[in-house]
Amino acid sequence: MKKLLAASLLSLAFVAPAFADDDDYAGPVPRDQWLPASQVVQKLESKGYKVHEIEADDGAYEFEATGSSGRIEGRANPATGEILGTWPDND
């Protein structure tokens, strides 16, 4: 019984890290459900960002913008335009 429990716990240790970095994952959104980039830009600008560049990449929109904290890069959900994550633009 102890071996079965140990094996079960060990298998969970390998599965859990796969979900650790999914905060900015939009999920598989079919392309016909994506908003046009111009609508995503409008949503971002309504939140106070000045968008400099936007492109589709890896199942989401990636953008560069200026916000209240300076220049940032980020990802947006292609179906809703909601921000999935941002980070400082170090370029």
DRENSE-751893 format. One line per field, with one value per residue (C-alpha): residue in three letters; x, y, z. Coordinates in pm, 1 decimal. Each point is the difference from the previous one (the first is absolute). Layout:
BEGIN
residuo	ALA_...
east	X_...
north	Y_...
up	Z_...
This chain:
BEGIN
residuo	MET_LYS_LYS_LEU_LEU_ALA_ALA_SER_LEU_LEU_SER_LEU_ALA_PHE_VAL_ALA_PRO_ALA_PHE_ALA_ASP_ASP_ASP_ASP_TYR_ALA_GLY_PRO_VAL_PRO_ARG_ASP_GLN_TRP_LEU_PRO_ALA_SER_GLN_VAL_VAL_GLN_LYS_LEU_GLU_SER_LYS_GLY_TYR_LYS_VAL_HIS_GLU_ILE_GLU_ALA_ASP_ASP_GLY_ALA_TYR_GLU_PHE_GLU_ALA_THR_GLY_SER_SER_GLY_ARG_ILE_GLU_GLY_ARG_ALA_ASN_PRO_ALA_THR_GLY_GLU_ILE_LEU_GLY_THR_TRP_PRO_ASP_ASN_ASP
east	0.0_284.4_155.4_-329.6_-37.0_359.8_-42.5_-320.2_160.6_304.8_-215.5_-176.0_336.3_57.7_-347.2_-33.5_286.8_-165.8_-273.2_227.3_45.5_-349.2_-101.4_44.4_-136.4_-311.2_-86.3_-76.4_-225.9_-115.5_120.0_-356.5_-73.9_287.6_-75.2_167.6_324.3_-154.8_-268.4_259.2_195.5_-317.3_-52.7_360.8_-20.3_-323.2_206.9_253.5_263.0_151.0_58.3_308.7_-10.6_-229.6_33.4_-141.0_244.1_-33.4_-378.7_-30.7_56.2_337.0_34.8_243.5_-145.8_59.6_-197.4_12.7_307.0_188.8_59.7_-131.8_-50.2_-302.2_-235.8_-373.7_-269.0_-88.9_-372.2_-59.5_288.8_58.0_358.8_154.6_326.0_244.5_368.8_247.7_128.4_375.1_91.9
north	0.0_239.4_-60.0_82.5_322.4_99.6_-67.8_206.2_294.7_-20.0_7.9_314.4_169.8_-27.5_122.7_308.9_204.0_-14.6_230.4_245.9_243.0_-6.9_348.7_152.6_-290.3_87.6_-358.6_-132.0_266.2_-85.0_262.9_82.1_113.6_248.7_370.3_215.5_152.3_347.6_-92.5_-135.2_325.4_194.9_-209.7_53.2_373.4_20.9_-132.2_279.6_-162.6_158.5_-299.3_17.7_-349.6_-303.2_-339.3_-350.3_-250.5_-334.8_11.1_353.1_362.2_132.7_374.4_276.1_305.5_289.5_10.4_184.3_-203.5_61.2_-222.8_-354.2_-314.9_-220.0_-267.8_31.2_-264.3_-7.9_-61.1_262.1_245.4_-42.3_38.5_-334.2_140.9_287.9_53.1_288.9_57.7_-22.5_86.0
up	0.0_83.8_-342.1_-172.1_199.9_-69.7_-371.6_-8.7_175.7_-224.1_-312.6_127.4_44.3_-374.4_-97.9_223.0_-151.9_-340.6_129.2_180.2_-292.0_-150.3_123.5_-344.6_-202.5_-198.6_-78.1_-341.8_-150.5_-353.6_-245.3_-110.3_357.3_18.2_17.6_-263.4_128.8_-31.7_256.2_241.1_-37.3_83.0_314.3_108.4_-64.6_202.1_292.1_-37.9_-219.8_-310.3_-230.0_-223.1_-151.4_4.5_-166.1_19.9_148.3_179.2_25.2_137.5_-90.9_114.1_34.7_89.3_166.3_233.9_322.0_329.7_99.6_-325.9_-302.2_31.5_-199.9_50.0_-121.8_-58.7_-38.8_-370.9_58.8_270.1_-16.9_372.9_116.8_91.8_131.0_-32.0_72.5_-42.1_-353.4_44.4_-361.0
